[in-house]
């Protein structure tokens, strides 16, 4: 059994999730390559040391450059703010180290393109973190579609809706400034990645992106909000299927509304992350009087479920999705080649987001450049 030294940059919400996943992945999946929690970097010596003790890393630093350069750090996981992704990734590839980067790939399309160029020039394994698409349920849906379970697909609708900024009286925070922190930068990448996984490339789109609550309370009075609250996109996929995406951070009542509905000529599929261990499948066969959606509870027969639990319907959770990602990253390193989703897949998401902003500004349909 081989070990690999992992350096984690960022110890907050996603940093903790990755630290827990790295500590658990060997036991869950019995991976031949086992991560060694070598070093964690954070914004100050005190916070780095706090995270080191809490998560079980051997060492801590306030300088991500020192982490990347350290010879005992053999692979890098980036869980820091988007504005830091490009510089860290470029440095890690230059140092000969595989990289896992949280979404979105960079703070801008320019960043994403540069990161893909650095990754592919290095020839090293690279991977971007889209965890929600890894539920056993959505992996099963991908198989259903590949097997033609609902026939030719005619339409797909997806959403990612939450309500953490639904109250207009909530004070302004870092989430209220900068395009990368708006709804299109924060929430939209997840359902876009899902749509690409289920339907393939988007050929063209139209979009409306808007800010509903233009100001929020600040310590000295109203503060202007300069990024978006919600958006809707009309999509035409390269395979001819028509689709729709709605994403919102002000969708009152929605907590984790990552959901989709797919219509085919001989059936339909529904999924909602708030009920993430169930897939609803409709088959247009048999007597009309007995047709209806069947609720399929995920279990050991579905992808990646059995590693966590032997009981059908007992369910997997958010953290388990991150553990699956860690397994995939370790497999990529062991095989010496990237596995889906790669940095280039992250760039495809960034291309759609950038095109959506252009379409929202001029009200026209726009072709989506292909990554």
RODRENDREN-829520 format. One record per residue: x, y, z of N, C-alpha, C in turn; residue in three letters. Coordinates in steps of 0.02 Angstrom, whole numbers. Each point is the difference from the previous one (the first is absolute). Layout:
// residues N
R    nxx    nyy    nzz   caxx   cayy   cazz    cxx    cyy    czz code
R      X      Y      Z      X      Y      Z      X      Y      Z  ALA
...
This chain:
// residues 371
R    nxx    nyy    nzz   caxx   cayy   cazz    cxx    cyy    czz code
R     42    -60      0    -42     60      0     44     62      0  UNK
R    -10     44    -49     41     60     -7    -34     59     32  UNK
R     41     50     19    -26     62     28     18     58    -45  UNK
R    -39     54      5     16     62    -35    -14     58     47  UNK
R     47     46      4     -7     58     44    -45     52    -31  UNK
R    -52     19     35    -49     48    -25     10     68     34  UNK
R      0     52    -40     -1     68     26    -68     31    -14  UNK
R    -33     25     51    -67     29     -7      5     75     12  UNK
R    -25     39    -47      2     72      7    -71     25     13  UNK
R    -11     26     59    -66     23     21    -30    -49     51  UNK
R    -18     27     58    -26    -44     52    -71     14     21  UNK
R    -35     42    -38    -68     19     18    -50    -55    -17  UNK
R    -60     21    -23    -55    -47    -12     21    -58    -46  UNK
R     26     17    -59     20    -53    -47     66    -31     20  UNK
R     44     38     31     62    -29     24    -12    -56     49  UNK
R    -46     12     47    -17    -52     48    -29    -61    -35  UNK
R    -45     12    -48    -30    -57    -36     53    -42    -34  UNK
R     49     32    -31     53    -38    -33     46    -35     50  UNK
R     14     33     56     41    -32     51    -33    -63     26  UNK
R    -64      4     15    -37    -58     24     -1    -55    -53  UNK
R    -10     19    -62     -2    -49    -55     67    -35     -8  UNK
R     54     38      3     66    -30     -8     17    -47     57  UNK
R    -25     17     60     12    -44     57    -40    -65     -4  UNK
R    -58      3    -34    -45    -58     -2      5    -43    -62  UNK
R     25     28    -56     -7    -33    -64     34    -68     -3  UNK
R     57     -8     33     34    -64     -1    -41    -55     32  UNK
R    -32     15     55    -41    -50     34    -65    -14    -39  UNK
R    -30     52    -28    -64     -9    -35      9    -41    -63  UNK
R     51     17    -41      8    -32    -65     60    -48     -3  UNK
R     36     -8     54     59    -43      2     47     17    -59  UNK
R     16     63     -7     40     23    -56     72    -25      7  UNK
R     30    -24    -55     70    -21      2     47     57     18  UNK
R    -18     61    -22     39     60     15    -35     37     58  UNK
R     36     10     54    -30     30     59     28     71     11  UNK
R    -44     49     12     24     68     12     31      7     70  UNK
R     53     37      3     31     19     63    -10     75      9  UNK
R    -32     20     53    -15     71     11     63     36     21  UNK
R     36     26    -49     67     26     11      1     72     23  UNK
R    -37     45    -35      4     71     18    -64     35    -19  UNK
R    -20     48     41    -58     42    -15     21     73      3  UNK
R    -26     39    -47     14     72     -3    -64     39     11  UNK
R      5     55     37    -56     45     11     26     71      0  UNK
R    -44     48     14     17     70    -10     43     30     55  UNK
R      7    -34     57     43     25     54     30    -60     36  UNK
R     57     11     34     30    -56     38    -48    -29     52  UNK
R    -39     42     32    -45    -24     52    -55    -44    -29  UNK
R    -31     22    -54    -54    -40    -30     28    -64    -30  UNK
R     58      4    -30     31    -61    -29     13    -51     55  UNK
R     25     21     56     14    -45     55    -64    -29     29  UNK
R    -52     42      4    -65    -25     24    -26    -55    -45  UNK
R      3     11    -66    -23    -51    -47     44    -62      4  UNK
R     65      9      8     45    -57      4    -20    -47     57  UNK
R    -11     29     58    -19    -40     58    -68    -32    -10  UNK
R    -47     38    -27    -68    -26     -7     -5    -56    -52  UNK
R     39      5    -54     -9    -47    -56     54    -55     -2  UNK
R     52      7     40     50    -53      4     57      5    -49  UNK
R     15     60    -25     57      8    -45     65      1     41  UNK
R     54    -20    -32     65     -2     34     27     70     12  UNK
R     -9     45    -48     29     66      4    -49     53    -26  UNK
R     14     63     16    -43     55    -20     43     59    -23  UNK
R    -28     41    -43     35     59    -24    -50     54    -20  UNK
R     21     62      3    -41     56    -23     19     20    -71  UNK
R     45    -35    -31     25     16    -67    -12    -59    -47  UNK
R    -49      7    -44    -15    -56    -45     60    -17    -45  UNK
R     42     49    -13     59    -13    -43     47    -49     34  UNK
R      7      7     65     42    -48     37    -29    -70     -4  UNK
R    -66     -5      4    -33    -66     -6     14    -31    -68  UNK
R    -11     39    -53     10    -26    -67     72    -22    -12  UNK
R     47     37     28     71    -15    -11     27    -56     44  UNK
R    -36    -19     52     25    -49     47      6    -69    -33  UNK
R     58    -33      6     10    -64    -33    -44    -57     27  UNK
R    -24      7     61    -44    -52     27    -72      7    -22  UNK
R    -17     58    -29    -67     10    -30      4    -23    -72  UNK
R    -35    -53    -16      5    -31    -66    -61     13    -44  UNK
R    -54     25     29    -60     19    -37    -35     55     39  UNK
R    -35     44    -36    -28     60     30    -76      1     -9  UNK
R    -35     16     53    -73     10     -1    -13     74     15  UNK
R    -35     33    -47    -14     72      8    -71     10     23  UNK
R     -8     27     60    -66     14     28     -2     71     27  UNK
R     36     44    -33      5     71     19    -44     41    -47  UNK
R     -6     66     12    -43     42    -42     19     -2    -74  UNK
R    -49     11    -43     10     -6    -73     57     43    -25  UNK
R      9     58     30     51     47    -23     71    -28      7  UNK
R      8    -52     41     66    -30     11     13    -62    -43  UNK
R    -51    -27    -32      6    -64    -33     54     -2    -53  UNK
R      1     51    -43     46     -1    -57     72     -2     22  UNK
R     20     45     44     70      4     20     22    -64     34  UNK
R    -43    -29     42     18    -62     35      8    -57    -50  UNK
R    -49     -7    -44      2    -56    -48     61      5    -45  UNK
R     14     60    -25     57      8    -45     65    -18     37  UNK
R      6     21     63     60    -15     38      6    -75     14  UNK
R    -56    -32     15      2    -72     15     19    -40    -62  UNK
R    -29     16    -57     18    -36    -61     74     11    -17  UNK
R     24     62      9     70     14    -13     45    -41     46  UNK
R    -25    -15     59     39    -41     48     -9    -75    -11  UNK
R    -39    -19    -51     -9    -70    -16    -50    -37     43  UNK
R    -52     37     25    -47    -31     47    -71      0    -27  UNK
R    -35    -57      3    -71     -3    -20    -41     48     42  UNK
R    -56     23    -29    -41     51     33    -74    -18     -3  UNK
R    -32      4     58    -73      0      4    -21     70     20  UNK
R    -45     31    -38    -21     68     13    -76      3      9  UNK
R    -22     33     52    -71     11      9    -28     45    -56  UNK
R    -65     -7    -13    -32     42    -49    -11     70     29  UNK
R    -10     51    -41     13      0    -72     75     -1    -13  UNK
R     19    -18    -61     71    -11    -14     41     62     17  UNK
R    -22     58    -21     35     62     15    -49     56     12  UNK
R     25     59     15    -44     57     13    -25     31    -64  UNK
R     26    -21    -57    -20     28    -65     12    -52    -53  UNK
R    -27     13    -60     12    -45    -56     74      0    -19  UNK
R     32     57      5     71      4    -14     39    -45     47  UNK
R    -17      1     65     32    -44     48     -9    -73    -19  UNK
R    -62    -18    -17    -16    -70    -16     41    -23    -61  UNK
R      4     42    -51     39    -20    -59     74     -9     17  UNK
R     26     45     41     71     -5     20     12    -62     41  UNK
R    -47    -19     43      9    -59     42     -2    -64    -42  UNK
R    -43     -2    -50     -3    -58    -45     65     -5    -39  UNK
R     25     56    -24     63      0    -37     57    -27     43  UNK
R      3     23     63     53    -23     45     -7    -74     16  UNK
R    -62    -22     10    -12    -71     16     20    -45    -58  UNK
R    -21     18    -60     12    -43    -57     73      2    -22  UNK
R     34     58     10     71      4    -16     41    -44     47  UNK
R    -24     -7     63     36    -39     49     -8    -75    -10  UNK
R    -57    -20    -29    -15    -71     -8    -19    -34     65  UNK
R    -11     39     53    -15    -29     65    -75     -9     11  UNK
R    -19    -48     42    -71     -8     16    -29     65     30  UNK
R    -59     17    -24    -34     59     26    -75    -15      3  UNK
R    -33     32     48    -70    -16     13    -33     61     32  UNK
R    -63     12    -17    -39     54     30    -56    -29     41  UNK
R    -17     34     55    -48    -26     47    -72     19    -14  UNK
R    -37    -45    -30    -73      5     -7    -30    -59     37  UNK
R    -14      9     64    -18    -57     42    -71    -25    -10  UNK
R    -48     44    -14    -70    -21     -1    -15    -51    -55  UNK
R     36      3    -55    -12    -46    -55     23    -71     18  UNK
R     32     -8     58     26    -66     20    -47    -39     45  UNK
R    -58     24     15    -46    -41     40    -14    -66    -37  UNK
R    -10    -54     37    -19    -63    -34    -62     10    -45  UNK
R    -46     44     21    -61     11    -39     16     30    -68  UNK
R     40     54     -2     15     32    -64     45    -44    -42  UNK
R     46    -37     31     39    -48    -39    -45    -52    -33  UNK
R    -52    -21     37    -48    -48    -28    -40     31    -57  UNK
R    -18     63      7    -36     34    -54     43      3    -63  UNK
R     63     13      7     44      1    -58     -1    -68    -36  UNK
R     -1    -53     40     -2    -67    -30    -68    -13    -33  UNK
R    -55     22     32    -66     -8    -31     -2     34    -69  UNK
R     27     60     -4      0     36    -63     44    -36    -52  UNK
R     59    -23     22     44    -35    -46    -31    -65    -26  UNK
R    -41    -31     42    -34    -62    -20    -64     11    -39  UNK
R    -20     64     -9    -60     15    -38    -64    -15     38  UNK
R      1      4     66    -58    -19     40    -62     41    -13  UNK
R      8     63    -22    -58     42    -14     -3     19    -74  UNK
R     37    -36    -41      0     14    -72     37     65    -16  UNK
R    -13     24    -59     32     62    -23    -21     58     45  UNK
R     48     35     28    -15     57     44    -25     59    -42  UNK
R    -54     32     24    -29     56    -35      8     66     36  UNK
R     11     -1     66      4     62     39     29    -14     68  UNK
R     36     50     27     28     -7     67     -5     67     36  UNK
R    -18     -3     63     -3     60     42     42    -12     62  UNK
R     41     49     18     42     -7     60     -4     65     41  UNK
R     14     -6     64      3     58     43     49    -11     56  UNK
R     24     55     28     34     -1     64    -26     61     38  UNK
R    -43    -13     48    -35     53     36     12     -6     75  UNK
R     19     55     31      9      3     72    -28     67     24  UNK
R     -7      8     66    -31     61     25     43     37     52  UNK
R     67    -12     -3     43     29     52      4     77     -3  UNK
R    -21     30    -56     -3     73     -5    -70     24    -19  UNK
R    -51    -40     15    -68     19    -18    -25     61     40  UNK
R     21      6     61    -21     56     42     38     63    -20  UNK
R    -33     52    -26     35     60    -22     32     39     57  UNK
R    -17    -16     62     28     35     57     63    -34     28  UNK
R     19    -56    -30     63    -31     20     58     47    -17  UNK
R     48      9     44     55     47    -13     42    -22    -60  UNK
R     32     49    -32     45    -14    -55     61    -38     26  UNK
R     23    -49    -40     61    -38     16     42     -4    -63  UNK
R     54    -39      3     43    -10    -58    -38    -31    -58  UNK
R    -54    -34     15    -40    -31    -54    -34     52    -45  UNK
R     -3     62     23    -38     51    -35     42     43    -46  UNK
R     63    -18     -9     43     39    -45     45    -45    -40  UNK
R     10     17    -63     42    -40    -44    -39    -52    -38  UNK
R      8     -1    -66    -38    -48    -41      9    -72     22  UNK
R     61    -19     19     13    -69     19    -39    -21     62  UNK
R    -22     47     41    -37    -16     61    -75      5     -8  UNK
R    -24     21    -59    -71      4    -12    -30    -69    -13  UNK
R    -64      0    -14    -34    -64    -10     29    -39    -59  UNK
R     17     35    -54     28    -34    -59     70    -27     14  UNK
R     37     32     45     66    -25     16      0    -53     54  UNK
R    -50      3     45     -2    -43     58    -43    -62    -11  UNK
R    -63      9    -18    -46    -56     -6     -3    -29    -70  UNK
R     -3     43    -51    -11    -24    -69     50    -52    -24  UNK
R     64      3     19     46    -51    -26    -22    -72     13  UNK
R    -33    -12     56    -21    -69     16    -52    -27    -49  UNK
R    -57     34    -11    -48    -28    -47     25      2    -72  UNK
R     43     48    -18     28      1    -67     42    -62    -11  UNK
R     42    -16     49     40    -62     -4    -45    -61     -7  UNK
R    -56      0     38    -46    -57     -4    -31     -5    -69  UNK
R    -22     57    -28    -29     -1    -67     49    -25    -52  UNK
R     62     20      5     51    -24    -46     11    -75      7  UNK
R     -2    -24     63      9    -72     12    -59    -40    -28  UNK
R    -60     27      4    -59    -37    -21    -14      7    -75  UNK
R     14     60    -28    -22     14    -69     57     14    -48  UNK
R     60     13     25     55     18    -44      5     75    -12  UNK
R     40     21    -48     15     71     -9    -62     43    -15  UNK
R      2     63     22    -51     49    -17     23     37    -62  UNK
R    -42      2    -52     17     33    -62    -13     75      3  UNK
R    -58     20     28    -18     71      3    -47     12     58  UNK
R     -5     63     20    -42     17     57    -24     72     -3  UNK
R    -53     13     37    -21     68     16     -7      3     76  UNK
R      4     61     28      1      4     73    -27     66     25  UNK
R    -25     -2     62    -17     60     38     30     -8     70  UNK
R     43     45     17     34     -1     65    -17     64     37  UNK
R    -23     -5     63    -22     61     33     16      1     74  UNK
R      4     62     26      8     13     71    -67     25     25  UNK
R    -30    -35     46    -65     19     27      8     49     58  UNK
R     44    -16     46     13     43     58     64     40    -13  UNK
R     -8     60    -27     57     40    -24     40     31     56  UNK
R    -28      4     59     38     24     58    -15    -45     60  UNK
R     46     -1     46     -9    -37     63     28     42     57  UNK
R    -25    -12     60     23     39     57     75     -9     12  UNK
R     33     56     15     70     -1     20     10     37     65  UNK
R     59      0     28     12     33     65    -12     75     -2  UNK
R      7     30    -60     -8     73     -7    -56     19    -47  UNK
R    -48    -46    -10    -55     14    -45     -2    -51    -56  UNK
R    -44     11    -50     -8    -48    -55     65    -10    -39  UNK
R     12    -63    -18     58    -18    -40    -24    -28    -67  UNK
R     29     24    -55    -21    -23    -66     22    -72    -11  UNK
R    -45    -40    -29     15    -69    -21     19      2    -73  UNK
R     60    -22    -18     22      6    -69      3    -66    -38  UNK
R    -31    -52     29     -3    -63    -37    -72    -26     -1  UNK
R    -11    -58    -30    -67    -23    -16    -31    -44     54  UNK
R    -67      5      4    -39    -41     47    -30    -62    -34  UNK
R    -18      7    -63    -33    -56    -34      9      6    -75  UNK
R    -11    -56    -35      8     -1    -73    -40    -57    -29  UNK
R    -21      9    -63    -29    -54    -38     31     -3    -69  UNK
R     12    -60    -23     31    -11    -65    -43    -47    -42  UNK
R    -10     18    -63    -28    -46    -49     59    -30    -38  UNK
R     -1    -66     -9     57    -35    -27    -20    -43    -61  UNK
R     46     -4    -47     -6    -49    -54     65    -40      0  UNK
R     -7    -65     13     59    -42      3     23    -20    -70  UNK
R     62    -21     -5     27    -20    -65    -38    -59    -29  UNK
R    -31    -41     43    -39    -57    -26    -70     19    -20  UNK
R    -17     64      4    -65     25    -22    -52      7     55  UNK
R     14    -27     60    -48      3     55     -5     72     26  UNK
R    -61     20     16    -12     66     29     -1     -5     76  UNK
R     25     52     34      2     -3     72     -8     68     33  UNK
R     -8     -2     66     -9     61     39     36     -9     67  UNK
R     31     55     22     34      1     65    -22     62     39  UNK
R    -19    -11     63    -14     56     45     43     -8     62  UNK
R     32     53     21     42     -2     59    -12     63     41  UNK
R     -4     -8     66    -18     56     44     27    -11     70  UNK
R     23     55     30     20     -1     71    -53     35     43  UNK
R    -56     17    -31    -54     35     36    -66    -38     -8  UNK
R      4    -65    -12    -60    -41    -11    -29    -21     68  UNK
R    -43     42     27    -27    -10     67    -26    -71      9  UNK
R     23    -32     53    -23    -68     16     45    -55    -26  UNK
R     42     15    -48     45    -51    -29     66      0     38  UNK
R     22    -60     20     62     -6     37     56    -31    -42  UNK
R    -16    -52    -37     48    -33    -44    -36    -22    -62  UNK
R    -26     48    -38    -42    -15    -57     39    -15    -63  UNK
R     46    -48      3     36    -24    -59    -44    -55    -29  UNK
R    -34     15    -54    -51    -45    -25     -2      0    -76  UNK
R    -26    -54    -28     -9     -1    -73    -58    -46    -18  UNK
R    -27     11    -60    -54    -40    -28     16    -11    -74  UNK
R     -4    -62    -22     18    -19    -68    -58    -36    -33  UNK
R    -21     24    -58    -54    -32    -37     29    -37    -60  UNK
R    -24    -61    -12     18    -38    -58    -63    -25    -35  UNK
R      8    -28    -59    -58    -22    -38    -34    -60     32  UNK
R     35    -36     45    -32    -59     31      7      1     76  UNK
R     13     57     29      3      4     73     26     67     24  UNK
R     11      5     65     23     62     30     37    -16     64  UNK
R     42     47     22     39     -8     61     -2     65     39  UNK
R     -7     -6     67      3     59     44     49    -14     57  UNK
R     34     53     21     46     -5     57      1     66     36  UNK
R      6     -2     67      5     59     42     49    -14     56  UNK
R     52     41      6     52    -12     49    -26      4     72  UNK
R    -56     33     11    -29      0     67    -28    -69     19  UNK
R     -4    -44    -49    -17    -70     11     51    -41    -39  UNK
R     64      8     18     54    -20    -44      9    -76     -8  UNK
R    -35    -39     38      6    -72     -7    -57    -32    -38  UNK
R    -36     41    -39    -56    -27    -38      2     26    -72  UNK
R    -18    -44    -46    -10     18    -70    -71    -17    -18  UNK
R    -35     45    -34    -68    -12    -23      2    -16    -75  UNK
R    -24    -61    -16      3    -24    -69    -70    -15    -26  UNK
R    -16     27    -58    -65    -14    -33     15    -37    -65  UNK
R    -35    -56     -9      6    -38    -62    -68      0    -35  UNK
R     -1     21    -62    -62      4    -38    -16    -67    -32  UNK
R    -13    -50     43    -19    -65    -25    -54    -29     45  UNK
R    -33    -52    -23    -55    -29     39    -63     41     -7  UNK
R    -55    -22     33    -64     36     -4      7     71     26  UNK
R    -32     47    -31      3     70     21    -24      9     72  UNK
R    -49    -41     20    -29      7     67     50    -17     56  UNK
R     53    -36    -16     48    -20     52     68     34     -8  UNK
R      5     45    -47     64     35     -8      9     54     53  UNK
R     62     11     19     16     53     48     73     -1     17  UNK
R     24     52     31     69      3     22     13    -51     56  UNK
R     55    -36     -6     22    -47     51     58     30     38  UNK
R     -5      0     66     55     26     42     50    -56     12  UNK
R     61      9    -25     52    -50      9     48     25     53  UNK
R      4    -36     56     47     18     53     68    -30    -15  UNK
R     52     39      5     66    -25    -15     22    -51     52  UNK
R     42    -47    -22     24    -54     43     65    -28    -28  UNK
R     22    -57     26     64    -28    -20      6    -16    -75  UNK
R    -56     -6    -35      3    -13    -72     15     62    -41  UNK
R      2     59     32     12     62    -36     72     23     10  UNK
R     26     40    -47     72     17      1     24     30     66  UNK
R     54    -28     26     37     25     58    -39     -3     66  UNK
R    -59    -27      2    -40     -1     61     27    -51     50  UNK
R     15    -60    -23     17    -56     44     61     14     43  UNK
R     45     43    -23     59     16     40    -17     35     65  UNK
R    -58     32      2    -21     37     59    -50    -37     43  UNK
R    -43    -40    -31    -55    -31     38    -26    -60    -38  UNK
R    -18    -53     37    -26    -60    -31    -76     -1     -3  UNK
R    -33     49     31    -72      0      2    -32     45    -52  UNK
R    -41    -28    -46    -36     42    -48    -43     51     37  UNK
R     -2     61    -26    -43     51     28     28     35     62  UNK
R     56    -25     26     29     33     59     33     66    -19  UNK
R     27      4    -61     20     64    -28     73     19     10  UNK
R     23     43    -45     65     31      6    -11     75      8  UNK
R     52     37     18     -7     71     14     52     43    -35  UNK
R      0     64     19     44     49    -32     73    -20      6  UNK
R     23    -18     60     70    -16      9     21    -59    -42  UNK
R    -45    -47    -11     16    -58    -40     17     18    -72  UNK
R    -32     53    -26     16     22    -67     73     23     -4  UNK
R     24     33     52     69     24      0     48    -59      6  UNK
R    -20    -51     37     43    -60      5      6    -35    -68  UNK
R    -54     -2    -37      2    -29    -68     48     40    -43  UNK
R     -2     67      6     47     42    -37     72    -17     18  UNK
R     13     -9     66     68    -16     22     22    -66    -29  UNK
R    -44    -49     -3     16    -65    -31     20     10    -73  UNK
R    -40     40    -36     14     11    -70     68     34    -11  UNK
R     15     49     44     64     36     -7     59    -48     14  UNK
R     -6    -42     50     52    -49     14      9    -49    -58  UNK
R    -55    -21    -31      4    -44    -58     35     34    -58  UNK
R    -15     64    -10     33     38    -53     75      3     10  UNK
R     20     13     62     72      3     16     32    -68    -11  UNK
R    -32    -53     25     28    -67     -6      8    -21    -73  UNK
R    -48     20    -42      2    -19    -71     42     48    -42  UNK
R     16     58     30     40     50    -37    -38     36    -54  UNK
R    -67      2      5    -39     37    -50    -63     27     32  UNK
R    -24     55    -26    -58     34     29    -63    -41     -9  UNK
R    -47      9     46    -66    -30     -5    -52     55      3  UNK
R    -59    -14    -27    -54     49     -2    -22     18     71  UNK
R    -15     65     12      6     57    -45     69     33      7  UNK
R     31     12    -56     66     30     -2     -5     76     -1  UNK
R     58     33      1      1     73     -6    -35     22    -65  UNK
R      8    -39    -54    -33     19    -62    -76     -4      6  UNK
R    -25    -47     40    -72     -3     13    -21     61     40  UNK
R     43     23     45    -15     62     37     -1     60    -46  UNK
R     45      1    -49      0     54    -49    -64      2    -40  UNK
R    -27    -59    -17    -63     -2    -37    -56     34     39  UNK
R     -1     -9     66    -49     34     43     12     75     -2  UNK
R     63     20      6     16     72     -1    -20     32    -66  UNK
R      8    -36    -56    -19     26    -66    -75     15     -2  UNK
R    -40    -45     28    -72     10      1    -19     59     43  UNK
R     31      7     58    -15     56     44     18     66    -33  UNK
R     59      4    -31     21     61    -33    -47     17    -58  UNK
R    -20    -50    -39    -47     11    -55    -67     23     26  UNK
R    -22    -25     57    -65     20     28      1     74     19  UNK
R     54     25     28      4     71     16     -5     42    -63  UNK
R     34    -21    -53     -4     37    -63    -71     -1    -27  UNK
R    -32    -58      1    -69     -6    -24    -49     41     41  UNK
R     12      4     64    -45     39     44      6     74    -15  UNK
R     60     22    -18     11     71    -14    -33     23    -65  UNK
R      2    -43    -52    -27     23    -64    -66    -33    -20  UNK
R    -24    -48     40    -65    -30    -13     -2    -46    -60  UNK
R     58    -22    -24      3    -42    -60     21    -71     17  UNK
R    -14    -46    -47     28    -67      6     73      2    -20  UNK
R     41    -39     35     72     -1    -15     25    -72     -3  UNK
R     43    -12    -49     35    -65     -3     49     -5     59  UNK
R      7    -59     27     45    -12     57     66    -27    -28  UNK
R     56     36     11     65    -28    -21     12    -66     37  UNK
R     29    -46    -36     13    -66     30     70     -2     29  UNK
R      5    -24     62     64     -2     35     49    -46    -36  UNK
